[in-house]
Amino acid sequence: MKRVFEISKPFFEIGPKAYLFGKDAITLAVEADKLCEKYGVDIIFSAQYTDIAPISSATKNIKVFAQHIDPLYPGKGVGAVLPEAVKTAGAVGVLLNHTEKPLTLETLTQTIKRADEVGLATLVCAGNCEEAAAIACLNPNMILAESPALIGKGRRNQQDMREIEKINRAIHQVNPDVLILHGAGITDENDVYRIIKAGADATGSTSGIIKAKDPIKMMEKMIAAVAAAWEIREREC
């Protein structure tokens, strides 16, 4: 099956990882769903496997993603994550190759193929410019460029911001159709604004939202910053 996936630039990814599950994850997802409509920004919400179905049922705007799948087919595979299962549960896509769940190039190639077969969009993580260019050859829907050194550890500096243009260029020389999300080092709405203004199609946050005093309020500030930065970019073009 060919991937049929529609998402508009700019967009935002919220990845609760294992910080939130059950009722708390559903609550955050429902609030994110409202913000999609309020600000006109598409949101990817990568949920725990057991939360995919209830979040999909409780929302209508966000794109619910699985946090991983394995490249197996129905049959044997105890403990593995079957692509058909997350698709049936309501996921429209999958996050792959995160620094906390890395894949070899061979396995990543097989997994993207399986995602294509079942109709799951792919958001594939890359830790540097060279890896991003290599992944672009595999034709994912989106690449999430984020340095492992920045994940959950603080704010980007000017050199990190300059890397955005370099990474964009490296990816688009290989595959001009891939959308590029730049993540990591995002602590508040100001970081979000700067990243979108610097040329990202999208950005996202986990700890910046989850560890905030008021996660829902911080999430709204970040989504509003995405919309504001994109509007300025469009005017300046």
N, C-alpha and C positions, 0 to 999 in steps of 0.2 A: 504494500500500500504506500502510495506517495504521501509524504507529509503535507497536510493542508493546514497551515497555521497563519493566522493574521494577528499582527500586533503593530501598533502605531508608535512611531518615534514622537516624543521621548517616552521611555517607559522606566519602570522601577521594579527592583526585585527585593522581596523580603524573604529572608531565609532563617526561620526560627531554629534550625538545626535540631538539637535535643534540649534546648532551653525551655521550650513550650510544647505542650501536648494536650490533647483532650479539650476540655472546656476552655482553658486559657487560650489555646491556639485558635479555636473556633471564634472566640470573642475578638481576637486581633484580626482575623480574616474578615469577619463581618464588618468591622470598622474600616478596614482597607477597601472593602467592596464599595462602601459609601464614598470614600475619597476618590475612587476611580471616576465616579459619576460627577462629583463636585468639581474636580480639577481637570477632567478630561485627560487623565494620564493612565495608561494601561499599567497594571500591576501584576507581576508574577509572584505567586506565593508558593514557596517550596515546602511542602508539609511532610510530617511523619507519615509513613505508609498507612497506619491505622486511622489517620485523620483525613485522608484524601476524600473518602466518601462523605463523611458528615460536613466537611468544609464545602465540597462541591454542591451538596444539597442546600446549604445555608446561604450561598452566594450566587450572584448572576453576572458579575462584571470581571472579577479577577481571573487570572489564568492559573489554575492549580497545577503545580508540578510535583513529581516525585523527586526525592533527594538522591535517587540512584536506581538503576536497574541492572540486571545481569543479562549477558547475551545468550540465554538458553531458550529452548523451545519447550512447549508443554510436554511433561513427562517426568523423568527423574530429575531431582534437584532440591533436596531437602535444605531449607534455610536460604535458598537463592530467591532473588526478587524477579518474578516473571513479568516481562513487559506487558503481556495481555492482561495480567491481573491489575496492574495499576491503571491501565487504560480503562478497563471495565469499571473500576472504582470511581472514575471521574477525572483522572489526570489528563491534561492535554499536552503535557511535555515532561521532560526529565532534565535534572541537573547532573552533569557528569564530570568526572576527573577533578573534583575539588581537592584541595591540598590535604584535607582530612580523609579523603577517599580516592587516592590516586590510582590511575589505570595505566598499564603499558600501552604503547601505541597500537599494538596488535589487538589487545582487548578493546580499546577505545574504538577502533575501526569496526570491530564486530558488533559492538554495542550500538553505535550509531546506525549500523545496518539494520539491526533488530528494531530500533526505534522507528526507522523509516517504514519497516514492514507493517508495524501495528498502528502507525499514524501518530506517533508521539513526537512533538517538536524537541529539539535538542539545544540546550544551553551548556556549552562545554568550557570548563575553566582552563586558563593558561597562566603560568607563573611568570613568564617573561616574553620578550618580543619574538625570540626564535621559536619558542614553543607555540606561540599564537599563530605564527605563519605556517608552521607544520600542521596545526589543527585545522586551519582554514582550508587546507587541501582535502580534508575529509568531508567538506561541505555540510557543516552543522548549520542550524538556523541562526544561532547566535554564539558569540564567544564572550566569556566573562574573563577579562584581563585583570588579574589582581596578584600583586607580589605577596608571597607567603610572609615576608617580613613585616608587612603592614596589617595583616589580618588581625583584627581585635586589639591592635597595639597602639593606636593613636593616629594623629593627623598627618596628612601628606605635606611634604615640603615642596618648594618650587621645582626642584629637579624631578620629583615624582609627577608633578603636573605637566612638565615638558614631555615626559614619556608618553603621554596620551596621544599626541600627534604622531610620534614615532611608531607606536604600536598600530595605530589606525592605518598608517601608510603601509606598513609591512603586511598587514592582513589584506588590505584591499588590492595590493599588487598581486596577490595570489587569488583572492576571491572577492570581487567587489560587491557581491550580494549579501555577504554576512553582516549582520547587525552586531555592534560592539558595545558591550557594557563594561564600564570601568568601575571596579570595586576596591574595597579594602582601604583602611585609613580614613573612614568616614565616621565622624563623631557627632555631627550636627548638621543643620540645614545649610550652614555656610559652606561646608565641605561639598555638599550636594550641588549647590549653586555653582561653585567654582569648577567642578568636574564637568557639568553639562556645558557651561560656558567655554570650557577648554576644548570641546569637540566630541564628547561622548554621546552616543545615541541613548545611553541609559546609565544608571548607576543603581546602587542598592545598599542595604545595610542589615546587619544582624545585631551585633552588640550595641551599636549606636542607638537602636530602638529598644531592644530588650532590657538593657541596663540603665536606660533613662529613668528619672524619677517618675515620669508620666509617659509610658511608652506610646500610648495612643496620641497624646499631644505632640510628642516628638515625631511620630510617623506622619502626622498631618503637616507639620512644619517642613519635613523633608519633601513630601509630595508637592506642596505649594512651591517650594524652591525649584523643583524640577520644571514645573509649568512656567514659573517666572523667568528662569534662565533660558529656557527654550524660546520664549517669546522675544527676549532681547536678541538672541542669536538670529532668529528669523528676520528681525528688523534690520540687523546689521549686514545681512547677506546682500 
